[in-house]
């Protein structure tokens, strides 16, 4: 049974930085594509960034140049470094993993961590 647990959320001032972590347990996810999503009140969930098992990354236009996704396969953990935070980055951030298992894709979600950008 795979579990994803996020940490690192909280309240941060505009222009500040925060680092989110997502730790997986239950099986190795070193071959998975790992991602961060976010959902603000009244808005649809949006993909923030993802990183493939080979280390390729992609970002939403709204966070390019400010956020960095990374992974540590040895720790079965991935991260989202968020810099130059803006009030519009306020949301619940959820980690996600997709793992190809034969002909099917296994998808796992964390429970989410709140990030609030406010002065």
Buried (B, 14 or more C-beta within 10 A) or exposed (E): EBEBBBEBBEEBEEEEEBEBBBBBEEBEBBEBBBBBBBBBEEEEEEEBBBBBBEEEEBBBEEBEEBBBBBBEBEEBBBBBBBBEBEEEBBBBBBBBBBBEEEEEEBEBBBEBBEBBBEE
